[in-house]
Amino acid sequence: MGGKCPHRRVKKRRYSHKTARRTKFLYCSYYCYFSFEFSLTKNRLRDDMVYDELKKPDEVKKPLPVDEDLPGMGQYYCVHCDRYFANVTVRDEHFKTKRHKKRLKLMMGPAPHTQLDADLAGGMGMPDNGPKLMSM
């Protein structure tokens, strides 16, 4: 009785291993692409308020209240990314990152839609009857 075991499946295992690795990397690149899109929208629940806050001058902005539950007592905050930081150096490093710069560019873009824009697009805007010709 010599030779190889009849139940040996090395060749099939090798093929499935390559296939599994290939789909893993395809999935990873697909997931990584959409995970970036997801990360852009994850903390962006307050875009309208953030847009108004960005348009205010720096002198008008109030100091943040002290909160013991937040990192850095809630004093080091990035308005654009909606994140709190432990200290000034970490926040300043965050300001240099690519993700923050993309978010900043996105926020400085066109204004968010308002209810008036939605009504006008839906044909429910103010009626335009033209100029009054003559009053009697």
N, CA, C and O atoms as a MOPAC input file, in Angstrom:
PM7 MOZYME 1SCF
protein

 N      0.84000 1    -1.16900 1     0.00000 1
 C      0.00000 1     0.00000 1     0.00000 1
 C      0.88400 1     1.23200 1     0.00000 1
 O      1.24100 1     1.71300 1     1.07600 1
 N      1.21700 1     1.71000 1    -1.03600 1
 C      2.01400 1     2.93100 1    -1.11100 1
 C      1.22900 1     4.01400 1    -1.80900 1
 O      0.06700 1     3.82900 1    -2.17200 1
 N      1.84700 1     5.08900 1    -1.98100 1
 C      1.19700 1     6.18200 1    -2.70100 1
 C      0.50800 1     7.17400 1    -1.77700 1
 O      0.71100 1     7.20000 1    -0.56300 1
 N     -0.29500 1     7.96600 1    -2.40600 1
 C     -0.93100 1     9.06200 1    -1.66800 1
 C     -2.30700 1     8.65200 1    -1.17200 1
 O     -2.91700 1     7.71800 1    -1.69300 1
 N     -2.77100 1     9.34200 1    -0.18800 1
 C     -4.07700 1     9.07900 1     0.40400 1
 C     -5.16100 1     9.44100 1    -0.60800 1
 O     -5.07500 1    10.49500 1    -1.23800 1
 N     -6.17500 1     8.60000 1    -0.78100 1
 C     -7.20800 1     8.90600 1    -1.76400 1
 C     -8.09100 1    10.09400 1    -1.36700 1
 O     -8.78400 1    10.66000 1    -2.21300 1
 N     -8.06800 1    10.46800 1    -0.09900 1
 C     -8.91900 1    11.57300 1     0.33600 1
 C     -8.19200 1    12.91300 1     0.33800 1
 O     -8.69600 1    13.89700 1     0.88000 1
 N     -7.03200 1    12.94900 1    -0.25600 1
 C     -6.22300 1    14.15700 1    -0.24400 1
 C     -6.84000 1    15.21700 1    -1.14500 1
 O     -7.18700 1    14.92300 1    -2.28900 1
 N     -6.98100 1    16.43000 1    -0.66000 1
 C     -7.60700 1    17.50300 1    -1.44600 1
 C     -6.72200 1    18.74700 1    -1.48500 1
 O     -7.22900 1    19.86600 1    -1.41700 1
 N     -5.44400 1    18.56800 1    -1.58900 1
 C     -4.52900 1    19.70500 1    -1.55200 1
 C     -4.76700 1    20.62400 1    -2.73700 1
 O     -4.77400 1    21.84700 1    -2.59300 1
 N     -4.96400 1    20.03100 1    -3.91200 1
 C     -5.12400 1    20.85600 1    -5.09900 1
 C     -6.37400 1    21.72500 1    -4.97400 1
 O     -6.34500 1    22.90800 1    -5.31500 1
 N     -7.45300 1    21.15300 1    -4.49500 1
 C     -8.68100 1    21.92400 1    -4.33600 1
 C     -8.49800 1    22.99900 1    -3.26400 1
 O     -8.97100 1    24.12500 1    -3.42000 1
 N     -7.81900 1    22.65100 1    -2.19000 1
 C     -7.59900 1    23.61400 1    -1.11900 1
 C     -6.76700 1    24.78300 1    -1.62500 1
 O     -7.03400 1    25.93900 1    -1.29700 1
 N     -5.75800 1    24.47000 1    -2.42500 1
 C     -4.92000 1    25.52200 1    -2.96600 1
 C     -5.75400 1    26.47100 1    -3.82500 1
 O     -5.60100 1    27.68900 1    -3.73900 1
 N     -6.61400 1    25.92300 1    -4.63200 1
 C     -7.44600 1    26.73900 1    -5.51200 1
 C     -8.41200 1    27.58700 1    -4.69300 1
 O     -8.58300 1    28.77500 1    -4.96700 1
 N     -9.03800 1    26.98900 1    -3.70100 1
 C     -9.99300 1    27.76100 1    -2.91500 1
 C     -9.27000 1    28.81400 1    -2.07300 1
 O     -9.82000 1    29.88500 1    -1.81700 1
 N     -8.05100 1    28.52000 1    -1.64400 1
 C     -7.29800 1    29.50200 1    -0.87900 1
 C     -7.00300 1    30.72900 1    -1.73500 1
 O     -7.16100 1    31.86300 1    -1.28300 1
 N     -6.57600 1    30.49600 1    -2.97100 1
 C     -6.30800 1    31.62400 1    -3.86700 1
 C     -7.58200 1    32.41000 1    -4.13200 1
 O     -7.57800 1    33.64100 1    -4.13900 1
 N     -8.65800 1    31.69200 1    -4.34600 1
 C     -9.93000 1    32.36100 1    -4.61900 1
 C    -10.37600 1    33.17400 1    -3.41000 1
 O    -10.84300 1    34.30600 1    -3.54200 1
 N    -10.22700 1    32.58700 1    -2.24300 1
 C    -10.63500 1    33.29800 1    -1.03300 1
 C     -9.79200 1    34.54900 1    -0.84000 1
 O    -10.31900 1    35.60000 1    -0.47400 1
 N     -8.50600 1    34.45200 1    -1.07700 1
 C     -7.64400 1    35.61800 1    -0.91400 1
 C     -8.00500 1    36.69100 1    -1.94100 1
 O     -8.01900 1    37.88100 1    -1.62900 1
 N     -8.29600 1    36.26000 1    -3.15900 1
 C     -8.62800 1    37.21900 1    -4.21400 1
 C     -9.90300 1    37.97500 1    -3.85900 1
 O     -9.95200 1    39.20100 1    -3.96300 1
 N    -10.92500 1    37.25200 1    -3.44400 1
 C    -12.17300 1    37.92600 1    -3.10400 1
 C    -12.01000 1    38.76200 1    -1.84200 1
 O    -12.68300 1    39.78000 1    -1.67800 1
 N    -11.12500 1    38.34100 1    -0.95700 1
 C    -10.89300 1    39.12800 1     0.24600 1
 C    -10.34200 1    40.49600 1    -0.11800 1
 O    -10.78500 1    41.51100 1     0.42000 1
 N     -9.37300 1    40.52700 1    -1.03400 1
 C     -8.79200 1    41.80800 1    -1.41300 1
 C     -9.74300 1    42.62300 1    -2.27100 1
 O     -9.76700 1    43.85000 1    -2.17200 1
 N    -10.52300 1    41.96400 1    -3.10500 1
 C    -11.51000 1    42.70700 1    -3.87600 1
 C    -12.53100 1    43.32900 1    -2.94000 1
 O    -12.91400 1    44.48700 1    -3.10700 1
 N    -12.96300 1    42.56700 1    -1.96700 1
 C    -13.93100 1    43.07000 1    -0.99700 1
 C    -13.32200 1    44.20400 1    -0.17900 1
 O    -13.98700 1    45.19600 1     0.11700 1
 N    -12.05300 1    44.04500 1     0.18000 1
 C    -11.39600 1    45.05400 1     0.99600 1
 C    -11.32300 1    46.37400 1     0.24500 1
 O    -11.62200 1    47.42600 1     0.81100 1
 N    -10.92800 1    46.33100 1    -1.02700 1
 C    -10.83100 1    47.58300 1    -1.77100 1
 C    -12.21600 1    48.18700 1    -1.95300 1
 O    -12.37100 1    49.40700 1    -1.89700 1
 N    -13.21700 1    47.35400 1    -2.16900 1
 C    -14.58700 1    47.83800 1    -2.30100 1
 C    -15.05200 1    48.43200 1    -0.97900 1
 O    -15.65600 1    49.50400 1    -0.94800 1
 N    -14.76300 1    47.72400 1     0.11700 1
 C    -15.18700 1    48.18300 1     1.43100 1
 C    -14.44400 1    49.45700 1     1.82000 1
 O    -15.03600 1    50.38600 1     2.36800 1
 N    -13.14800 1    49.49500 1     1.53300 1
 C    -12.36700 1    50.67200 1     1.91100 1
 C    -12.87400 1    51.90200 1     1.17500 1
 O    -12.89100 1    52.99700 1     1.73700 1
 N    -13.28500 1    51.73500 1    -0.07100 1
 C    -13.79900 1    52.86400 1    -0.83300 1
 C    -15.07400 1    53.39300 1    -0.19300 1
 O    -15.22800 1    54.60100 1    -0.01200 1
 N    -15.99100 1    52.49000 1     0.15100 1
 C    -17.25200 1    52.93000 1     0.71500 1
 C    -17.14300 1    53.25100 1     2.19700 1
 O    -17.96100 1    54.00800 1     2.72000 1
 N    -16.14700 1    52.68900 1     2.88900 1
 C    -16.00300 1    53.04500 1     4.29700 1
 C    -15.56800 1    54.49500 1     4.42200 1
 O    -15.92000 1    55.16300 1     5.39400 1
 N    -14.79900 1    54.99800 1     3.44000 1
 C    -14.42600 1    56.40800 1     3.46600 1
 C    -15.65800 1    57.27700 1     3.28300 1
 O    -15.81700 1    58.28800 1     3.96900 1
 N    -16.53900 1    56.88400 1     2.35100 1
 C    -17.76600 1    57.64400 1     2.15100 1
 C    -18.61900 1    57.60700 1     3.41400 1
 O    -19.22500 1    58.60900 1     3.79300 1
 N    -18.66000 1    56.44200 1     4.06400 1
 C    -19.43500 1    56.31900 1     5.29300 1
 C    -18.84200 1    57.19100 1     6.38400 1
 O    -19.57100 1    57.83100 1     7.14300 1
 N    -17.51000 1    57.21500 1     6.46100 1
 C    -16.89300 1    58.00900 1     7.51400 1
 C    -17.12300 1    59.49000 1     7.29200 1
 O    -17.11200 1    60.26200 1     8.25000 1
 N    -17.33200 1    59.90500 1     6.05200 1
 C    -17.62600 1    61.31100 1     5.82000 1
 C    -19.00400 1    61.67800 1     6.33400 1
 O    -19.22200 1    62.81000 1     6.76600 1
 N    -19.92900 1    60.74800 1     6.29600 1
 C    -21.28900 1    61.09100 1     6.68100 1
 C    -21.63600 1    60.64500 1     8.08800 1
 O    -22.73300 1    60.94100 1     8.56200 1
 N    -20.75100 1    59.95000 1     8.76800 1
 C    -21.09400 1    59.39200 1    10.06800 1
 C    -21.39900 1    60.48300 1    11.09000 1
 O    -22.40500 1    60.39600 1    11.79500 1
 N    -20.56100 1    61.49600 1    11.18400 1
 C    -20.72400 1    62.51500 1    12.20800 1
 C    -21.30700 1    63.80500 1    11.65000 1
 O    -21.15700 1    64.85800 1    12.27000 1
 N    -21.95100 1    63.75400 1    10.52600 1
 C    -22.42000 1    64.97800 1     9.89900 1
 C    -23.92200 1    65.12800 1    10.06300 1
 O    -24.64400 1    65.27000 1     9.07700 1
 N    -24.38600 1    65.09800 1    11.27300 1
 C    -25.81000 1    65.20600 1    11.51900 1
 C    -26.25000 1    66.66100 1    11.61700 1
 O    -27.43700 1    66.95200 1    11.47200 1
 N    -25.32000 1    67.58000 1    11.86000 1
 C    -25.67300 1    68.95700 1    12.11900 1
 C    -25.14000 1    69.89300 1    11.03700 1
 O    -24.68500 1    70.98700 1    11.37300 1
 N    -25.17100 1    69.53100 1     9.79300 1
 C    -24.55300 1    70.33800 1     8.75000 1
 C    -25.11800 1    71.74800 1     8.67200 1
 O    -24.36300 1    72.70000 1     8.47300 1
 N    -26.42500 1    71.90400 1     8.82200 1
 C    -27.01100 1    73.23500 1     8.72200 1
 C    -26.51100 1    74.13400 1     9.84700 1
 O    -26.18200 1    75.29700 1     9.61500 1
 N    -26.45600 1    73.60500 1    11.05300 1
 C    -25.97800 1    74.40100 1    12.18200 1
 C    -24.49500 1    74.69900 1    12.04200 1
 O    -24.04300 1    75.78500 1    12.40200 1
 N    -23.73400 1    73.74200 1    11.52000 1
 C    -22.30600 1    73.95000 1    11.33500 1
 C    -22.07700 1    75.03300 1    10.29500 1
 O    -21.18500 1    75.86600 1    10.45700 1
 N    -22.86200 1    75.03600 1     9.23900 1
 C    -22.70600 1    76.04400 1     8.19200 1
 C    -22.94600 1    77.43500 1     8.76500 1
 O    -22.19700 1    78.36400 1     8.46400 1
 N    -23.97600 1    77.59000 1     9.58300 1
 C    -24.24400 1    78.88500 1    10.21100 1
 C    -23.12600 1    79.27000 1    11.17500 1
 O    -22.75300 1    80.44000 1    11.26500 1
 N    -22.59900 1    78.29300 1    11.88700 1
 C    -21.52400 1    78.55500 1    12.84400 1
 C    -20.24700 1    79.00100 1    12.13500 1
 O    -19.51500 1    79.84700 1    12.65000 1
 N    -19.97800 1    78.44100 1    10.96500 1
 C    -18.76800 1    78.80400 1    10.23300 1
 C    -18.84300 1    80.22000 1     9.68100 1
 O    -17.81200 1    80.87200 1     9.51400 1
 N    -20.02500 1    80.69500 1     9.40100 1
 C    -20.17600 1    82.02900 1     8.82900 1
 C    -20.04000 1    83.13600 1     9.87600 1
 O    -19.87200 1    84.30300 1     9.52000 1
 N    -20.11100 1    82.78300 1    11.16800 1
 C    -19.95600 1    83.78300 1    12.22200 1
 C    -18.49100 1    84.18700 1    12.33400 1
 O    -17.60500 1    83.35800 1    12.12400 1
 N    -18.22500 1    85.44800 1    12.66200 1
 C    -16.82600 1    85.83200 1    12.92400 1
 C    -16.32700 1    85.20600 1    14.22600 1
 O    -17.12400 1    84.80600 1    15.07500 1
 N    -15.01600 1    85.12400 1    14.37700 1
 C    -14.42500 1    84.45600 1    15.53900 1
 C    -14.73400 1    85.17500 1    16.85200 1
 O    -14.78900 1    84.53300 1    17.90100 1
 N    -14.93600 1    86.49000 1    16.81600 1
 C    -15.18500 1    87.22700 1    18.05200 1
 C    -16.55200 1    86.88700 1    18.64000 1
 O    -16.73600 1    86.95700 1    19.85500 1
 N    -17.51000 1    86.52200 1    17.79000 1
 C    -18.87100 1    86.27000 1    18.25000 1
 C    -18.99900 1    84.89000 1    18.88800 1
 O    -19.87600 1    84.68200 1    19.72600 1
 N    -18.14500 1    83.94900 1    18.51000 1
 C    -18.25100 1    82.58000 1    19.01000 1
 C    -18.00600 1    82.53200 1    20.51300 1
 O    -17.05100 1    83.12600 1    21.01400 1
 N    -18.87000 1    81.82400 1    21.22200 1
 C    -18.77900 1    81.72300 1    22.67400 1
 C    -17.77700 1    80.63700 1    23.05800 1
 O    -17.57800 1    79.68600 1    22.30200 1
 N    -17.14000 1    80.76900 1    24.23200 1
 C    -16.27800 1    79.67400 1    24.70100 1
 C    -17.12400 1    78.45100 1    25.04000 1
 O    -18.28600 1    78.57000 1    25.42900 1
 N    -16.53100 1    77.30000 1    24.89000 1
 C    -17.25800 1    76.05400 1    25.12700 1
 C    -17.45000 1    75.81100 1    26.62200 1
 O    -16.56400 1    76.12400 1    27.41700 1
 N    -18.59100 1    75.26000 1    27.00600 1
 C    -18.79200 1    74.94100 1    28.42900 1
 C    -17.93600 1    73.74600 1    28.84000 1
 O    -17.63400 1    72.87700 1    28.02300 1
 N    -17.55500 1    73.71400 1    30.09600 1
 C    -16.73100 1    72.62200 1    30.62000 1
 C    -17.62300 1    71.40500 1    30.84100 1
 O    -18.66400 1    71.48800 1    31.49400 1
 N    -17.19100 1    70.26100 1    30.27800 1
 C    -17.92700 1    69.01100 1    30.44100 1
 C    -16.92900 1    67.92400 1    30.80600 1
 O    -16.01900 1    67.63000 1    30.03100 1
 N    -17.09200 1    67.33300 1    31.96300 1
 C    -16.13000 1    66.34400 1    32.45100 1
 C    -16.18300 1    65.03000 1    31.68100 1
 O    -15.22100 1    64.26200 1    31.71100 1
 N    -17.27700 1    64.76100 1    30.99900 1
 C    -17.41300 1    63.48800 1    30.29000 1
 C    -16.69700 1    63.48600 1    28.94800 1
 O    -16.41800 1    62.41600 1    28.40700 1
 N    -16.39600 1    64.64200 1    28.40500 1
 C    -15.77100 1    64.73000 1    27.08500 1
 C    -14.25400 1    64.78900 1    27.22300 1
 O    -13.74300 1    65.20100 1    28.26500 1
 N    -13.52800 1    64.38100 1    26.17800 1
 C    -12.06600 1    64.48800 1    26.22300 1
 C    -11.62900 1    65.94300 1    26.33400 1
 O    -12.20800 1    66.82000 1    25.69200 1
 N    -10.61800 1    66.19800 1    27.13900 1
 C    -10.10300 1    67.54800 1    27.30500 1
 C    -11.11000 1    68.48600 1    27.94300 1
 O    -11.06600 1    69.69500 1    27.71100 1
 N    -12.01400 1    67.94400 1    28.74300 1
 C    -13.06200 1    68.71700 1    29.41900 1
 C    -13.95500 1    69.46500 1    28.43000 1
 O    -14.61300 1    70.43600 1    28.80200 1
 N    -13.98100 1    69.02100 1    27.17300 1
 C    -14.84400 1    69.62700 1    26.16800 1
 C    -14.35800 1    70.95900 1    25.65200 1
 O    -15.13800 1    71.69700 1    25.05000 1
 N    -13.08400 1    71.30000 1    25.86600 1
 C    -12.57200 1    72.61100 1    25.47500 1
 C    -11.93100 1    72.61600 1    24.09300 1
 O    -11.84000 1    73.67500 1    23.47200 1
 N    -11.49000 1    71.48600 1    23.60000 1
 C    -10.77900 1    71.41500 1    22.31900 1
 C    -11.67000 1    70.69700 1    21.32300 1
 O    -11.75800 1    69.46900 1    21.32900 1
 N    -12.32800 1    71.46300 1    20.47200 1
 C    -13.39100 1    70.95200 1    19.60600 1
 C    -13.13900 1    71.37400 1    18.17200 1
 O    -12.71400 1    72.50000 1    17.91300 1
 N    -13.40100 1    70.47200 1    17.24300 1
 C    -13.34100 1    70.78400 1    15.81500 1
 C    -14.77600 1    70.88300 1    15.31700 1
 O    -15.50700 1    69.89300 1    15.31600 1
 N    -15.17800 1    72.07400 1    14.89500 1
 C    -16.55400 1    72.30800 1    14.46500 1
 C    -16.85400 1    71.54700 1    13.18500 1
 O    -17.95300 1    71.01900 1    13.01700 1
 N    -15.88900 1    71.48700 1    12.28800 1
 C    -16.11300 1    70.87900 1    10.97900 1
 C    -16.32700 1    69.38200 1    11.07600 1
 O    -17.18700 1    68.83000 1    10.38900 1
 N    -15.54700 1    68.71400 1    11.93100 1
 C    -15.59400 1    67.25400 1    12.02900 1
 C    -16.44900 1    66.77200 1    13.19400 1
 O    -16.68700 1    65.57100 1    13.32300 1
 N    -16.91000 1    67.67700 1    14.03800 1
 C    -17.73400 1    67.33400 1    15.19400 1
 C    -16.99200 1    66.36500 1    16.10900 1
 O    -17.52000 1    65.31600 1    16.47700 1
 N    -15.74900 1    66.73300 1    16.47600 1
 C    -14.91200 1    65.88700 1    17.32300 1
 C    -14.30400 1    66.70200 1    18.45200 1
 O    -13.99800 1    67.88300 1    18.28900 1
 N    -14.13600 1    66.05600 1    19.59400 1
 C    -13.46000 1    66.65600 1    20.73500 1
 C    -12.07900 1    66.03300 1    20.85400 1
 O    -11.88700 1    64.86500 1    20.51800 1
 N    -11.10700 1    66.82400 1    21.33800 1
 C     -9.73500 1    66.35200 1    21.45200 1
 C     -9.23400 1    66.53900 1    22.87900 1
 O     -9.76600 1    67.34600 1    23.64100 1
 N     -8.19700 1    65.77600 1    23.22300 1
 C     -7.68300 1    65.77900 1    24.58700 1
 C     -6.90300 1    67.05000 1    24.90700 1
 O     -6.97100 1    67.54600 1    26.03100 1
 N     -6.16500 1    67.58400 1    23.93400 1
 C     -5.40200 1    68.80400 1    24.18800 1
 C     -5.19500 1    69.58000 1    22.89000 1
 O     -5.65000 1    69.16000 1    21.82700 1
 N     -4.51600 1    70.69900 1    22.98400 1
 C     -4.34400 1    71.59600 1    21.84300 1
 C     -3.47300 1    70.96000 1    20.76800 1
 O     -3.75400 1    71.11200 1    19.57900 1
 N     -2.41900 1    70.25100 1    21.16700 1
 C     -1.50400 1    69.69400 1    20.17200 1
 C     -2.19300 1    68.64000 1    19.31500 1
 O     -1.96100 1    68.56900 1    18.10800 1
 N     -3.03200 1    67.82600 1    19.93100 1
 C     -3.75300 1    66.80000 1    19.16900 1
 C     -4.73100 1    67.46400 1    18.20500 1
 O     -4.87600 1    67.02900 1    17.06300 1
 N     -5.40200 1    68.52200 1    18.67000 1
 C     -6.33600 1    69.22900 1    17.79800 1
 C     -5.59700 1    69.89300 1    16.63800 1
 O     -6.08200 1    69.87200 1    15.50700 1
 N     -4.42500 1    70.48500 1    16.90700 1
 C     -3.66100 1    71.12900 1    15.84100 1
 C     -3.13000 1    70.10400 1    14.84000 1
 O     -3.05900 1    70.39000 1    13.64400 1
 N     -2.75600 1    68.91800 1    15.31100 1
 C     -2.35100 1    67.84800 1    14.39100 1
 C     -3.53300 1    67.40600 1    13.53800 1
 O     -3.37500 1    67.09700 1    12.35700 1
 N     -4.71200 1    67.37900 1    14.13800 1
 C     -5.91800 1    67.00900 1    13.38900 1
 C     -6.19900 1    68.02600 1    12.28800 1
 O     -6.64300 1    67.65400 1    11.20100 1
 N     -5.94300 1    69.31200 1    12.55900 1
 C     -6.17800 1    70.34400 1    11.55400 1
 C     -5.30000 1    70.15000 1    10.32200 1
 O     -5.64200 1    70.63700 1     9.24400 1
 N     -4.17700 1    69.44900 1    10.45900 1
 C     -3.26200 1    69.22600 1     9.33600 1
 C     -3.59500 1    67.97700 1     8.52900 1
 O     -2.98400 1    67.74600 1     7.48600 1
 N     -4.54800 1    67.16700 1     8.98400 1
 C     -4.82800 1    65.90100 1     8.31600 1
 C     -5.62300 1    66.10700 1     7.03900 1
 O     -6.29000 1    67.12500 1     6.85200 1
 N     -5.53500 1    65.12900 1     6.18000 1
 C     -6.23800 1    65.17300 1     4.89800 1
 C     -7.74900 1    65.10500 1     5.09800 1
 O     -8.49800 1    65.78500 1     4.39700 1
 N     -8.19500 1    64.29900 1     6.03800 1
 C     -9.62900 1    64.14700 1     6.28700 1
 C    -10.24500 1    65.48100 1     6.73100 1
 O    -11.33200 1    65.84300 1     6.28200 1
 N     -9.55300 1    66.20500 1     7.60500 1
 C    -10.07300 1    67.49600 1     8.06500 1
 C    -10.10200 1    68.50400 1     6.91800 1
 O    -11.06000 1    69.26500 1     6.78100 1
 N     -9.06600 1    68.50600 1     6.10700 1
 C     -9.02300 1    69.46300 1     4.99400 1
 C    -10.12200 1    69.18500 1     3.97800 1
 O    -10.69500 1    70.11600 1     3.41200 1
 N    -10.42100 1    67.91300 1     3.74300 1
 C    -11.52400 1    67.57400 1     2.83700 1
 C    -12.85400 1    68.01500 1     3.42200 1
 O    -13.69900 1    68.55600 1     2.70800 1
 N    -13.04600 1    67.79100 1     4.70400 1
 C    -14.27900 1    68.20400 1     5.36400 1
 C    -14.42000 1    69.71700 1     5.34400 1
 O    -15.51800 1    70.23700 1     5.14200 1
 N    -13.31200 1    70.43000 1     5.55200 1
 C    -13.32600 1    71.89100 1     5.53500 1
 C    -13.71000 1    72.40700 1     4.15400 1
 O    -14.49600 1    73.34600 1     4.03000 1
 N    -13.15800 1    71.79200 1     3.13000 1
 C    -13.47800 1    72.18500 1     1.75300 1
 C    -14.94700 1    71.91100 1     1.45000 1
 O    -15.60600 1    72.70500 1     0.77800 1
 N    -15.45300 1    70.79600 1     1.94200 1
 C    -16.85100 1    70.44100 1     1.73200 1
 C    -17.78100 1    71.41600 1     2.44800 1
 O    -18.82500 1    71.79000 1     1.91200 1
 N    -17.40800 1    71.82400 1     3.64400 1
 C    -18.23700 1    72.75300 1     4.41400 1
 C    -18.21900 1    74.16100 1     3.83500 1
 O    -19.21500 1    74.87900 1     3.92000 1
 N    -17.10600 1    74.55800 1     3.25300 1
 C    -17.01000 1    75.90700 1     2.69900 1
 C    -17.64400 1    76.00100 1     1.31600 1
 O    -17.65700 1    77.07600 1     0.71500 1
 N    -18.16300 1    74.90800 1     0.81400 1
 C    -18.79400 1    74.87800 1    -0.50500 1
 C    -20.14200 1    75.57200 1    -0.49800 1
 O    -20.36600 1    76.47600 1     0.30700 1
 N    -21.03900 1    75.16800 1    -1.37400 1
 C    -22.35400 1    75.82100 1    -1.44400 1
 C    -23.16400 1    75.59300 1    -0.17100 1
 O    -22.94900 1    74.63100 1     0.56600 1
 N    -24.09500 1    76.50300 1     0.05900 1
 C    -24.92600 1    76.43200 1     1.25900 1
 C    -25.83400 1    75.20900 1     1.19600 1
 O    -26.22900 1    74.79300 1     0.10700 1
 N    -26.17100 1    74.63000 1     2.34000 1
 C    -27.09800 1    73.49700 1     2.34400 1
 C    -28.49100 1    73.93000 1     1.88900 1
 O    -28.83900 1    75.10900 1     1.94700 1
 N    -29.26400 1    72.97500 1     1.44400 1
 C    -30.60700 1    73.27600 1     0.94700 1
 C    -31.51300 1    73.71100 1     2.08800 1
 O    -31.39200 1    73.24100 1     3.21900 1
 N    -32.41700 1    74.61300 1     1.76500 1
 C    -33.39300 1    75.07700 1     2.74700 1
 C    -34.77300 1    74.59200 1     2.33600 1
 O    -34.93800 1    74.00600 1     1.26600 1
 N    -35.74900 1    74.83200 1     3.17200 1
 C    -37.11500 1    74.42200 1     2.85700 1
 C    -37.64700 1    75.20900 1     1.66500 1
 O    -38.41800 1    74.67600 1     0.86700 1
 N    -37.24500 1    76.47200 1     1.53600 1
 C    -37.67400 1    77.28100 1     0.39800 1
 C    -37.15600 1    76.68600 1    -0.91100 1
 O    -37.88600 1    76.64600 1    -1.90200 1
 N    -35.90100 1    76.22200 1    -0.92400 1
 C    -35.35100 1    75.57300 1    -2.12100 1
 C    -36.15500 1    74.33000 1    -2.47500 1
 O    -36.44500 1    74.08700 1    -3.64600 1
 N    -36.51000 1    73.55100 1    -1.47200 1
 C    -37.27200 1    72.32700 1    -1.72100 1
 C    -38.65600 1    72.65500 1    -2.27100 1
 O    -39.13500 1    71.98000 1    -3.18200 1
 N    -39.30100 1    73.68700 1    -1.72600 1
 C    -40.62400 1    74.07300 1    -2.22100 1
 C    -40.55900 1    74.57300 1    -3.65700 1
 O    -41.41000 1    74.23400 1    -4.47900 1
 N    -39.54900 1    75.37900 1    -3.95400 1
 C    -39.41400 1    75.89300 1    -5.32000 1
 C    -39.14200 1    74.76400 1    -6.31100 1
 O    -39.65900 1    74.77900 1    -7.42800 1
 N    -38.33700 1    73.79400 1    -5.90900 1
 C    -38.04500 1    72.67100 1    -6.79600 1
 C    -39.27700 1    71.80300 1    -7.00400 1
 O    -39.43200 1    71.19600 1    -8.06300 1
 N    -40.15000 1    71.73700 1    -6.01600 1
 C    -41.36300 1    70.92900 1    -6.12200 1
 C    -42.51700 1    71.66600 1    -6.77300 1
 O    -43.61000 1    71.11300 1    -6.88600 1
 N    -42.30200 1    72.89700 1    -7.20300 1
 C    -43.36200 1    73.66100 1    -7.85100 1
 C    -44.34000 1    74.27000 1    -6.86300 1
 O    -45.45200 1    74.63600 1    -7.24400 1
 N    -43.95100 1    74.38500 1    -5.60700 1
 C    -44.84500 1    74.93500 1    -4.59500 1
 C    -44.36500 1    76.30400 1    -4.13600 1
 O    -44.61400 1    76.70200 1    -2.99800 1
 N    -43.68400 1    77.02100 1    -5.00800 1
 C    -43.14200 1    78.31800 1    -4.63300 1
 C    -44.20300 1    79.39200 1    -4.60800 1
 O    -45.39200 1    79.12700 1    -4.78400 1
 N    -43.74700 1    80.61100 1    -4.38600 1
 C    -44.65800 1    81.74300 1    -4.33500 1
 C    -45.24200 1    81.98000 1    -5.72800 1
 O    -44.51900 1    81.86400 1    -6.71700 1
 N    -46.52400 1    82.30600 1    -5.82900 1
 C    -47.12200 1    82.52500 1    -7.14900 1
 C    -46.61400 1    83.82700 1    -7.76000 1
 O    -46.44400 1    84.83400 1    -7.07400 1
 N    -46.37900 1    83.77900 1    -9.05000 1
 C    -45.93700 1    84.96700 1    -9.77200 1
 C    -47.05300 1    85.34600 1   -10.73400 1
 O    -47.18800 1    84.75300 1   -11.80500 1
 N    -47.84400 1    86.32800 1   -10.35200 1
 C    -48.96700 1    86.74600 1   -11.18200 1
 C    -48.59900 1    87.87900 1   -12.12300 1
 O    -49.45700 1    88.36900 1   -12.85700 1
 N    -47.38200 1    88.29400 1   -12.11800 1
 C    -46.96000 1    89.38400 1   -12.98300 1
 C    -47.21600 1    90.72900 1   -12.33000 1
 O    -47.81100 1    90.80200 1   -11.25400 1
 N    -46.76600 1    91.79500 1   -12.98000 1
 C    -46.97000 1    93.12400 1   -12.40200 1
 C    -48.43100 1    93.55200 1   -12.50600 1
 O    -49.14500 1    93.15400 1   -13.42600 1
 N    -48.85700 1    94.36300 1   -11.55500 1
 C    -50.21700 1    94.89100 1   -11.60100 1
 C    -50.28100 1    95.95000 1   -12.69700 1
 O    -49.45300 1    96.85900 1   -12.74900 1
 N    -51.26200 1    95.81900 1   -13.55900 1
 C    -51.37500 1    96.75700 1   -14.66500 1
 C    -52.12200 1    98.01600 1   -14.24900 1
 O    -51.69000 1    99.13500 1   -14.52600 1
 N    -53.23500 1    97.81400 1   -13.58800 1
 C    -54.05100 1    98.96300 1   -13.24900 1
 C    -54.90900 1    98.61200 1   -12.04500 1
 O    -55.45800 1    97.51300 1   -11.97900 1
 N    -55.03100 1    99.50400 1   -11.11900 1
 C    -55.89600 1    99.23100 1    -9.97900 1
 C    -57.14100 1   100.09400 1   -10.08000 1
 O    -57.05400 1   101.27100 1   -10.43000 1
 N    -58.27600 1    99.53300 1    -9.78200 1
 C    -59.52700 1   100.29200 1    -9.87700 1
 C    -60.17900 1   100.40800 1    -8.55500 1
 O    -61.24400 1   101.01400 1    -8.44300 1

